[in-house]
C-alpha cells in the first residue's frame, strides 16, 4: 500500500510532552479505552499524528462545561 505522503508517528513520551501529561496517564487512558487511537507492535506504542490532531479537534471547547463545539 502506498500513500502520497508519509504517515508521521509520535511515541508516548512525545505525546505526553505535547499535552503536558505524564506518560503514565497515557498508559492509564489506553487501558481504559480513552484517548487517541494508537498502534502497538512488539510492545512499542506509537500514535499516528493524524489521529492525535483529530482527537484534539474533537475535544476543542469554547467554554467550560460545554460538551462539544458546534461544527
Protein Blocks (a to p, Z undefined) as FASTA:
>chain_A
ZZfbdcddddfklmmmmnopafklmmmmmmnopajddddeehiacddfklmmmmmmmmgc
fbehiabdcZZ
